[in-house]
Amino acid sequence: MTTPTIPDKMIAAQVVELKRLYELVEVPAPKDLAPDDLLIKTAVASLCHTDFMVLEGLFGDTLPRTGSHEGTGTVVAIGSDVQNVMIGDRVMASIFCHPCCGCNDCLGPENFSQYCQYIGGKKGVTTHGFFAGYAAIDATQAAKLPDRVSFPTAAPLACAGCTVWRGVLQSELKAAEWLAIVGSGGGLCHIGVQFGKALGLNLIGIDARDEVIEVTKQRKADIVIDAIIGREKVVEEVKKVTNAGGSAGNACGERPGRLSWSPMRSRYPSAISSSEISGSRGL
């Protein structure tokens, strides 16, 4: 394949001033790649709650900053050390750039490289993100996309999808066992419902607003429980379905038979608010 021509300039949506709307600005296109980098022509960049935190200055980062840490695109240039990726490949890119691969977080026993204190940067937070025509990414933190997965589908999987996928895996359930997901119609957990179904699990979706309950139903949860009935009744309903909880797990990564609840109970009495469930600890 012919190497694409990379323009000298590109348009980016940047945080130029805190607590102000993004501005469209012309900036240099990235061309100087590290050995493990890829340059992608951005296809889709997702907007996440973290982007609003950057906008508010909660990370204390230097401005201007190109937003978005969830991106997909087509590879147009390859670093000198990159293998198994070709120009023209479609990829999903992670927020993380260049973990050190030598600290305790990187080496294990579990892979917590996202917490690496020596990490090179985080796209859209400490380094420029995907709200731009092109983006330089760490090839070790990217994944090639199957042809059947579209760019719009893949982009939010780079953060939201990875987060809830880990939660589903940590439940350690087998096909035909029950997985209860609290906040099942929320931004992350509705993806978790789909992951669970794809793994052959039986799904209990628990949420507390009509619109997100409908989302849960659309994602084919086997049982949908309206959390407005209260914690105790929700637990009883789960026990009925799972034979007193003998095979029930949850996407919080807890052991089978336990459920976790959002602490934000003031919004719905003794219930779960999906909008307050975020990040890997809240699933």
C-alpha positions, -999 to +999 in steps of 0.1 A: +000+000+000+012+035-009+023+055+022-003+082+028+008+118+026+005+135+060-004+172+060+017+197+079-014+211+097-046+197+110-077+209+129-081+200+165-107+206+192-088+219+222-093+231+258-077+265+255-091+280+286-106+262+316-144+260+320-149+273+285-161+254+254-136+236+232-121+257+204-113+245+169-077+254+161-051+247+135-021+228+149+009+209+135+001+173+126+022+148+146+050+133+125+079+125+148+070+090+161+087+071+189+099+036+179+068+020+194+043+046+180+017+045+153+002+075+136-035+072+128-059+092+108-087+097+133-120+082+123-140+085+155-132+101+189-156+096+218-166+121+244-163+108+280-170+122+314-132+125+318-132+151+291-154+174+312-130+169+341-102+181+319-123+210+309-128+219+346-091+217+353-094+188+378-062+172+366-042+205+367-028+199+333-010+224+310-032+240+283-040+239+254-050+202+254-066+183+225-095+163+240-107+127+239-090+096+252-111+071+232-102+070+195-102+048+164-087+053+131-066+040+102-028+036+105-009+059+082+026+057+096+045+032+117+074+036+143+107+018+136+101-010+162+065-017+155+057-052+143+024-070+132+008-037+122+006-024+087-004+009+071-041+007+064-049-013+094-080-002+114-072+002+151-087+012+185-063+032+207-060+033+244-057+063+267-023+051+279+011+059+263+044+042+270+042+026+305+077+019+318+072-019+318+096-022+347+078-011+378+056-033+402+024-020+386+036-030+351+052-064+361+025-078+383+015-102+396-015-085+379-011-061+350-019-027+365+002-008+340-025+019+339-013+029+373+024+031+362+039+062+379+064+065+352+039+063+323+046+085+293+012+101+292-026+097+290-043+107+258-066+137+261-055+143+297-018+148+300-010+145+262-030+155+232-060+132+224-082+122+195-103+153+188-080+159+158-074+148+123-044+127+133-031+112+165+002+095+175-005+065+197+014+038+215+012+006+194+015-016+225-017+000+238-037-004+206-058-032+191-065-040+155-103-041+147-121-070+131-138-060+099-172-065+114-165-039+141-172-003+130-151+027+141-181+042+160-187+010+178-151+005+188-142+040+200-160+039+234-147+004+240-112+019+243-121+031+278-157+023+289-156-011+272-123-021+287-134-010+322-166-030+323-150-060+305-125-063+334-154-063+358-172-090+339-141-111+338-134-106+376-168-121+384-152-154+373-186-169+362-191-196+337-217-199+309-253-203+322-244-188+356-261-156+367-245-121+365-263-092+382-252-058+369-262-028+390-268+003+369-273-019+339-286+008+316-257+032+323-229+043+300-205+014+310-229-012+323-251-015+292-219-026+274-214-051+303-248-066+297-238-072+261-205-087+271-221-110+296-247-122+270-219-128+245-201-150+271-233-171+276-241-158+310-276-152+323-281-115+330-300-097+357-301-060+350-308-036+379-316+001+374-339+028+386-351+051+357-375+042+330-352+052+301-322+031+314-345+002+322-356+003+286-319+003+275-314-028+297-343-046+280-330-036+246-296-052+254-314-085+261-310-089+298-328-120+309-343-104+340-348-067+346-354-054+381-365-018+388-344-007+418-370+018+429-386-011+449-358-008+474-327-027+482-342-054+503-368-063+476-342-062+449-321-087+468-351-109+473-359-108+436-323-118+428-324-146+452-356-159+437-340-160+402-307-175+414-320-200+439-310-179+469-279-165+453-260-197+449-247-188+414-250-151+413-221-128+406-219-091+397-198-068+376-181-053+406-156-081+404-169-096+437-171-133+443-203-151+432-233-146+455-227-110+465-241-077+452-226-042+456-246-010+458-240+026+449-236+048+480-257+075+464-290+063+479-305+098+484-316+100+448-337+068+450-345+054+484-323+024+490-318+020+453-291+023+427-284+054+405-267+044+373-254+079+368-234+076+400-217+044+389-185+051+371-150+037+367-137+002+374-144+004+411-181+014+407-192-014+384 
